[in-house]
Amino acid sequence: MNRLKEASTWAGLGVLFQVAKAFLPPQYHICVDGASAVAGALAGVIRDKGLPTPVDAK
């Protein structure tokens, strides 16, 4: 479950959602796009531990 706290996991899930969209009927595309957007947003918000950020440098 620690992997759910990493940004790369959420980014990968967003990509997988978009790949899976190709195999789903069109009526599900909007739901998959929403799930992908949420995963991408989480990937952008979650900080990777161990990497210094400009805030840490101050």
C-alpha positions in Angstrom: 0.0 0.0 0.0 3.0 2.3 0.2 3.0 2.6 -3.5 -0.2 4.5 -3.4 1.7 7.4 -1.8 4.1 7.7 -4.8 3.3 10.1 -7.7 4.7 7.7 -10.3 2.1 5.1 -9.3 -0.8 7.6 -10.0 0.8 8.8 -13.2 1.1 5.2 -14.4 -2.5 4.5 -13.5 -3.6 7.5 -15.5 -1.8 6.2 -18.5 -3.3 2.7 -18.0 -6.8 4.2 -17.9 -6.2 5.9 -21.2 -4.9 2.7 -22.8 -7.9 0.8 -21.5 -10.2 3.3 -23.1 -9.4 2.0 -26.5 -11.0 -1.3 -25.5 -14.1 0.1 -24.0 -17.4 1.1 -25.6 -17.7 4.9 -26.3 -20.3 5.4 -23.5 -17.6 4.7 -20.9 -15.0 7.1 -22.4 -16.1 10.0 -20.3 -15.7 8.0 -17.1 -12.3 6.8 -18.0 -11.2 10.3 -18.9 -12.4 11.5 -15.5 -10.5 8.7 -13.7 -7.4 9.5 -15.7 -7.7 13.2 -14.9 -8.0 12.4 -11.1 -5.0 10.1 -11.2 -3.0 12.7 -13.1 -4.0 15.4 -10.6 -3.0 13.2 -7.7 0.4 12.6 -9.4 0.9 16.3 -9.6 -0.1 17.0 -6.0 1.8 14.1 -4.3 5.4 14.9 -3.5 8.0 12.3 -4.1 9.9 11.6 -0.9 13.7 12.0 -1.1 13.7 14.7 -3.8 14.4 18.2 -2.7 12.0 20.9 -3.7 12.6 24.6 -4.0 10.6 25.0 -0.7 13.0 22.6 1.1 16.1 24.6 -0.2 15.1 27.7 1.8 
